[in-house]
Amino acid sequence: MRMRIGPVAASALAVAALCTPATAGAADTLPPMTPTNGGPIIGGGGNASQMTQQLKSLNDGGVQEVDGPDAAQFISAAAGLANRDLSAPFMALQRALACQANNAGFGARAYRRNDGLWGGAMLVIPKSAYPDTDAMKACEMTNWRRPSAGSTMSMCNGSWMYPPQDFNKKGGDYAVLLAGTNSDFCSALSGNYKTNASAWP
């Protein structure tokens, strides 16, 4: 499967960086967000209206949110931070974005607390964007940890299939990936899926 973003060597460096301790004096806040209102989808294709419905908000005035290409830009900037406590989840999300094939449309929303001390992002991947489910799963999970709520200052992540696989004897129309630097971030968003989605992979 042809990757849209990022060569294998870069991915290997990203994985290695996850294992590197935080550097003394590294930036202690996430980069600023730059909203351009480019829409909810990264790449082409996909139904923007349906995709927007899958992107959840924290509905918190103390948290900034951006979508689509703006979210991808924030994920990339945050993944480049020297402070691994902040950058690790964004590196995992950047790896997942690198699994886009043939410019398939992924939905994305990124979150940043106003003080920059924590944030995260969610990716929504329609089944239509990855007809070879096994190949997509193998690509994404190369750098994806087992689901974890984390602690106040640690990485948290989770992944879901929505609707659940037994929904209408079909289900699994969307894969949802969540990762962030604070347990409150993941728990708040995962609450949207715990009762109506299947944990994935």
N, C-alpha and C positions, 0 to 999 in steps of 0.2 A: 504494500500500500504506500503510495507516494505521500510524503509529509509536506504540509504547506509551509510550516515555519520551522526554522532551527535545524541545523545539521546534527548528526549523531554525536560528533565530538562535543558540541555545545551542551547537549543533553547529558553526556557523561560528566562534564565539568559541573553541571548543575547538581547532579546526584552527589558528586564528591563534596560540593560546597555544603550540602545539607549536613554532612558529618563533621564540618569544621566548626570549632568553637567560635562564639561571638568575639569579634576583634575589639580590644580595648579602645575606647575613644570613638567607636563607630556611631553613626547617626542614631539618635534615640527616638526619632519620630518617623512616621511614614511620610512619603513625599506628598505635596499638595495635589489636589484633584483639579483637572482642567475640563469643565463641562463644555462640550460643543454641540450637544443635542443631536448626535449623529444617528440616533435610533438604537433599538435594543439588540440588533443582530451584528455579529462579526462574520464577515464573509457574505457570500451570495445565497440566493434561494431562501426558502422557508417562508412561513406565513408570519409576518411581523406582529399582527394582532394576536394570534394564538401564542406566539412566543412571549409577548409582553405579559400575558396572563400568568405565565409560569414563573416570572421573576418576582420574587417576594420583597416587600419593603419592611424595614425595621420600624418605620413610623416613629422615628426618634429625632427630635429637633437638634440633638447634639451629635448626630451622625450624618455625614454627607453621603450621597449616593449618586453614581453615574452608571450609564448603560453602554452596551455595545462597544464600539471602537474606543470610547472614552475609558470604559472599564479595562479593556485590553491594554491601553497605554499605562493606566495606573498599575495594573498587575505587573507589567514589564518593569516599570520604574521601581516598584516595591521589591521585586525579585532581585534587583541589582544592589540593594542596600548591603553594606558590609556587616551590619548587625543581624546575625542569623536568627535571633529570637523574633525579629520582625519579618525578615525576608523569607524564611523557610516555607510557610504556607503558600506564598505567592510564587515561589519557585515550582512547587508542585502544580499549581494552577497553570503556570506558564508551560510546563511540560504537557499538560492536558490540552492546551491550546495548540501545541505543536502536532497534535494528532489529527487536526483538521485535514481532510483529504479532498482534493478537487474543489477547494473553496466552498465547502459545505457550510451552511449557516449555523452558527452556534449562538444562543442567547447568552448574555452576560450582564451581571450587575456587580459593581464593586462598592465597598462601604469603607468609610474612614471616619473614626471619631474625630471631632473637631480639634482635639488637642494632639492628634496624631499618634497617640500611644497604643491604639489597636485598630484593627480593621480586618477586612477579608473580602471574599468575592464568592459568587455562585456562577456556575456555568450550567446552562440547560441545553442538552444535546438531543435533538429530535431523532427518532428512529430512522426517519428518511435520510438523515445526514450520514448514517453509517450502516449501510445494508449488510456489511460483513461485521456483525456484532462481536464475534470472537476476536477479530483483528483489532477492532477499536478498543475492546476491553484490555487486550494484551498491551496495547500501546499506552493507554492511560494509566494502568495500574503499575507500570514500570516504576513510577515514582510516587505512588499513592499509598499512604500508610493505612493500616487497619483503622476503621472508624474509632474515634476517640474524642471525648468531650474536653480533654486537656484540663488545664488549671488556669488560674487568673492570667498568668503571663506566658502560657505555653501555647503551642500550636494545637488547634482543634480541627477536625475534619470529619466529613461524613459523605455518603453517597447513596442515592435512592433511585429506584425505578418508579415512575409515576405515569398512569395509575398502576396499581399492583398487578403482577403477572396474571392473577386469576380474574381480573376485572373484565367482565363480558367475554370470558374465555379468550382474552386477548391481552390487553394491558401492555405496560412497558413502552408507552408511546414516547416517553422522555426519560433520559438519564439526567440526574441532577447532582452536581458535585459542589460541595461546600468546603471551604477552608478559610481559616482566619487565625488571628493571634490571641484570641481571648475566648474563654469558654462561654461567656454570655453571648457572644456573637453566634456561635454554632448552635447552642441550645435554643436560642430564640427562633432561628430559621428552621432548624430541624423539627420544631414543634408543628410546622405546617404539614409535615410529611409522615410523622410517626403513626398516625391513625389511617392514612389513606395511600400509603406507598410501601414498596418493598425495599428493604435494605439491599444495597448492591455494592460490590459484586457478589 
